[in-house]
Structures are given as structure tokens and as C-alpha cells.
Amino acid sequence: MIRNERMKVAGQREIARNIYELVLEGELAAQISEPGRFVHVRAGRTMDPLLRRPISIADYSDGKITLIYRAEGYGTRVISEKGHQEEADVLGPLGNGFPVGAAAPGTKALLVGGGIGVPPLYGLSKRLKNAGVEPVHVLGFQSEDVVFYEEEFSRLGETHIATVDGTRGTKGFVTDVLASLDHEFSVYYSCGPLPMLKAVAKTMTGTEGYLSFEERMGCGIGACFACVCHTDSNDRGYVKVCSDGPVFKAGVVTI
Amino acid sequence: MNRLQVDLPGLTLKNPIMPASGCFGFGREYAQLYDLSGLGAIMVKATTLEPRFGNPTPRVAETPSGMLNAIGLQNPGLEKVVTEELPWLEQFDVPIIANVAGSETEDYVAVSERISKAPNVKALELNISCPNVKCGGIAFGTDPKVAMELTRAVKAVSSVPVYVKLSPNVTDITEIARAAEEGGADGLTLINTLVGMRFDPRTGRPVIANGTGGLSGPAVKPVALRMIYEVSRSVSIPVIGMGGVTDVDDVINFMSAGASAVAVGTANFVDHFVCPNLIDALPGRLDELGIGNITELIGRSHTL
């Protein structure tokens, strides 16, 4: 059930350059059924910035949700200024997440994230591990100063880092790391920029996969048609990222 | 006696608040959040004869206290709207205002004739003001003669009253308003969005894939108020006002300017419960202002 709640800020810190981890407290946390869903956050209380910001849920438990986002634009910078015990107007949980059950216990699952697409994979990895699946992480970033959660992921399973400029891990893209792995994966999950999703889906052809998409949104609930993508998988010819996704089985969204 | 009730051609509104077309789909999404029967009416998403996919993305961009959109009238087409969307809405006790769009006069006529026969459609809103499609839309809304003829053609086939939605992207909106009235319009709705742009400083390209988009939200409110004021003084048919309505005093001010009812658009994306919240807040605000019946507000600025 979708709630609109004034959640309390339990903590906020910058975990990499312009990357913030925001922990919010409230009843909304209990509504989250699967990793990979998102919340729609109102930055301020005035009319400027006007629109809510869709932010993926990195983790959730015990009445708390963790959001990790990049403070790059006006709205996210306003959110990054929220201090302890301040309130945040949150609508959610929204969208459909990653199916944890797609990976059979005892098998390996591949999790590929790029930049600010990495956060929802953390909640996913935790739940895969709890379900007896072995998660293997391949995380790509621009450079060392924006790498985050490497330790947290490493605690859950094998973790590979790639940076475009080579300042940390493998120099290059996540696909360069994928080429060097020789594990057998039962399923793969990915979240990141469109070119990365495209490359990952191509590399992993033949393996069941789930991709999480990002698109500019208006309402966040499927009413405004701002975030549509083409598809060949239904007779309407489109899907809405906010309410049909943001996670789709690989092949559903035309990329 | 319900002090919030407003009676308009074809419409008995429990209250003057309704979601604006294009911001509320066909109601399914917001029905997850609250009971749609509490609304004064629902202006559903524009319907065209054939299904439309709309424009490429990005389709929206934020602006100071507002937003640009160029959705491009995406809709499932007349057949699906009449056989699936409108029947689904029948479970709610709320009048539907069907927004009709097209590329040619014949499209408007065909859609209007059929959609106006749906049992819960109590009025049509003729969309001659969409700025985001290449043919039709705004092309019908910027030439008085064309607007009049289209209104007349639709009036001839519609089973319910016809409201004409006006574009603010004209030199003199009262001219189009009078033309629609002359064509037989039963009411007017205004304003649609103002054509605008935003650019990406890194690339120099427009942020919206369509190039231009329609500006909405609180940023356009003063323009909307001025146009509602001017139009309602120059025609004798009722006006439904819209353009940046966000709080209860906006409702009061839009009605004072001359609107008989008020539609809420962009604010539905900011506060998803804004419509029921406004309806709940109205009686208390009327008390504070010493107003007995909400209809006393309509056009009160005209005589001051």
C-alpha cells in the first residue's frame, strides 16, 4: 500500500563525493515487500523545487529505510541539507522491485551496478544471501572518489570494482570485469545508466536477467505518462518505468 | 443544502474541485490513494480516435515553481477508452468530463459523438490548446474562426454540453473565448499550458526531447488568474479555471476572478492528495471569510 508520510531523518552523511546516505524512520518501511522499489521524496516544503525526486531504496529494516543518492541537481542538494530529526515528505513505496525468488538457493547470482544505480543492489544482495543464494557483485564508477559501499558489498560476497579512469579496481567498464569472470550464474540483476544496461544485457544473453531503469518522472504512480519506454512485450507498445517497473525482465524494454 | 455544490451545464458538482486533464490519467492510479467519489468531477486524459504513443522522452523538466511537459497526448484511443476506461470509472459517483483531441475536425467529431454517449460522461472538454502535437491541438485554438467552426461541428453531434479548453498562447484570449461561445460552447476551461523551453548548459540542447513543452504549476498562476478574469467578463457562459492551483486560497481566488469551478493539475504530482485536501479545507476557509455558499465567490471581483 502506498503511503504519504512525514518520515524522520535518523541520519544523513556524505559517503563519497556528492553521494549521500540518508536514513529515514517511519511506518512506510513496513510496507516494502522487495528490494529495488523506490520512494518519491519532496525536497522542501515550498513550491520550489516543485516536483518530487524518485530515489531507489538501498535497504530497509526495522522501521527504517536507507536511501543513497547523488546530490547533483537543485532538488537533491536541498535533500542533502536535511539534518537529524528533520522531516522528509515521502510517498511510497512505489514501483516493482527485483524478484529475489528468481535465483535458486545454492546458485550464484550476478549483480551489476553502475554509479548511482548501485544502491538498490545492496538491499537485493542482502536478501539473496538470506535466501541461500551466493551474490557476486560487479560495481562500476567514474573514479575512486565516487566509489561507495565497497566494504558493505564485500561482506555479502565476492565484489569487483571498475572505474573508468582506473583509480580503483579494474580500469574500464563493468563489462570488462564480466569478461574476466568464469562463474556459472543462474540469474543476473542490473541497475545503472542505459548504455551499461544495454552492454550487460548483451554480454549476459542466454541468462535470465532483471534490469532496473531510470527515467525522468512526474507523478511517480503511472498517471502522467512522463516515463514511458517502448516495448514489444505487450499490445500497448509501451511500459511506464514508475508503475510497471522500474525493474523489468531483460528483453521487455526496448533498449 | 451542500454549500460547496456548483451547478454547471451538464454537471452537478458536489464541490468545485476536479483534477485537470492529463494529470490524472483515467483515475486508476489515484484510486489507489483515495475515493474518487469525493471529487467534484474528473477531467480524464485526452482521447483521440486512434491510440497515440506520444513524444520521445525526456517528456518533463522542472522549472522554477513549475514544470514543462511534452507528453504528446499519449492515450489508448477511443475504442479502449469507451470500452475499458470509462466503464471502470462507473464504480465511482462522480461526473466525468471527457477531454477530446484530434488532428482533423472529423477526428474531433467522431470521438465526441461516441464518447458523449458514455453514461458517466456528463460533459466534453474540447482540447484545442495542446501545445505538444504537430497537427491539431493548438492549431484549432489560436484562430477564432477555426475554433468557432470546430465548436459548432462538435456541438452538432455531442449528446452532452461542450466546454472548450483555451490556450494562453494567443494575443487576445477573449477573442477565442467569444468565438467558442458563438460556436455554441456551453462553457470554457482555461488555461492550458504556456509554451516554454529549458536548455542543458553542458550540451546546449533543449532538456525536453520535443524541444518545447507546456509550462504549468504555480509559475503560471498569475497568468491564469488574469485570463480567467478577462474571459469571464467577456462571455456569458461559465468558466472552469485552472493553472497552478495548489492551496485553498488559490481556489478562492480563481473563483473570485470568475471561475465557477477549479481544476487542479500539476499539484497532483507534488501532493498526491491535494484534491481531497482542498475539498476538506474549503468549508473552514469559507467560514473564516464569512462566505455562506461557495457560489457567492464566483466573479465577485468583477463588481469591486
Interface residues (C-beta under 8 A of the other chain):
Chain A: I2 N4 R42 M47 D48 P49 L50 L51 R52 Y74 G75 L91 E215 R216 M217 G218 C219 G220 I221 G222 A223 C224 F225 A226 C227 V228 C229 H230 R236 G237 Y238 S243
Chain B: G22 C23 F24 G25 R28 E29 Y30 Q32 L33 K45 P51 F53 G54 T57 P58 R59 V60 A61 E62 T63 P64 S65 G66 M67 N69 I71 Q74 P76 G217 P218 T246 T266 N268 F269 V270 D271 H272 F273
